[in-house]
């Protein structure tokens, strides 16, 4: 199975066509929502962002393709499974997957996670290989108005 290097939520990402360097812009560690979602209510956040995953072959000499998915886990522990996609490591020992997101659901305030799973081609099972944690909070102006 391939090795997960990292997964990051950011505003944008690009790959330089000359140097092949990856540039991540405005890494998202948290954001504000208003009004505060009601308990148990999932609210769609209209946000243009990218989820960037970098992986490499476990054995640099053996080409492979690995199924993967990214689930969204809410503060209450419930989750939404993402679609299964493939990481293509057949022509290079390292790969990047840049997924554009035009918004996603949040469930209340607190810590949310994108949890990354890689599939095992031999048995079809998925294994957690990493996560990106981000905070959903009230915007500073809203938080200051909340009673203590």
N, C-alpha and C positions, 0 to 999 in steps of 0.2 A: 504494500500500500504506500502511496506517496506520502511525503512529509508536508505538513501544514507549516508555513513560515509565519504568515499573519493574515488577519482579516481586519479591515478598518472601514469605518463609515466616515465619508468625507463629502465636502460640497462638490468637488470635481477631481478628476485624475486624468493624466495624459501620459503617453509614452512617446519619447523623442524618437523620431524616425532615423536620426543619424547615430545617436549614442545608445539608443534602446533604454535610456534611463527613464524611470518611473517618477512622476511628480504628483504628489498628493497635495491638494489645496484645501485649506480650512477643515481640518480634522474635527469631527463632531463628537464631543464628549458629553454633550447635553444640550437641551433647548427648552424654551418655555412654551406653555400652552395656556390659552385663556379663552373662555372661562374654564375653571377647574372641572375636569370630567367627573360625573357622578360615580359613586362606588359601583364597580362591576361593569361600567359602561365603556365600550370601545369607541374611541373617537378617531376619525381619519385626520392625519396631519398632512396638509398639502405641502410637500417639501421636495425640491429637486436635489437629489443626492446620489452618491455612488457607494456601493459596497465593493471593496477591492480585496480579492483573495490572491495570495501568492503561495505557490506550492512547488516542490521539487521532487524528483524521482528518489525513491528510497535507495535504489542502486543506479548510479549515474549512467551505467552502460546498458541498462535494460529499459527499452521504451515501454510506456504504459499509458492507459487512459483510465481515469478514476471517476466514478460517479460521486457527486457531492450535492448537498443541500444546505440551506441556511434557514433555520427556524427562528421565529421571533418569540421570545419568552417574556411574559408580563411579570410585574412585581408579585402578583398572587400565585405565580407558578404555572398558570395555564400557558399554552403555547399555540402557535399557528405554524404548521409545517410548510416550508417553502418547496418550490418545485425542484425536481431532480434534474441536474445538468451534468455535463462532463467536463473534466479538466483533461486537456489533451497534452500529454507528455511524450507523444510518439516521436516528434522531430527535434525536441530540445529537452535538456535535463531540468529546466525550470519553466514555469508558466505563470501567467497572471490572468485572472478573470475579473473584468470590470463590468459590474452590473448596475445599470441605471435604475433608480427608484424615483417614481413620481409621487411619493407619499406612502404612508403606511399607518396602521392603526396603533394607538397607544391605549393602555387601560389604566387610567388613574395616574397619579403622580408617583415618582419613585424610580427605582433602578429597573431598566429594561435591558434585554440582551439579544444579540444576534448570536446564535450558537451554530457552529460549523460542524457538519458531519461528513466524513468520507466513507464511501461504500467499499466493501470488500468484494471484488469481482468473483471470488470463488464461492461465497455463500450468500451474497446479497445483503448481508447485515451492514448496518451503518454504525460507525464509531465516532464519538465526539472527539474532535481534534483541536478545538479552540473556541473562543468567544470574544465578542466585542461588547463591552458594557457601556451604557449611556444613561444619563439621568434625564427624566422628564420632570419639569418643575413649573411653578408659576413664574411669569416674567417678573423681574425685580420690582417694577412698579406695583404689580398686583400683590406680591408677597408682602410688601410694606403695608398694604391696607388691611391685611388679615389681622383679626384680633389675636392678642397674645395668649 
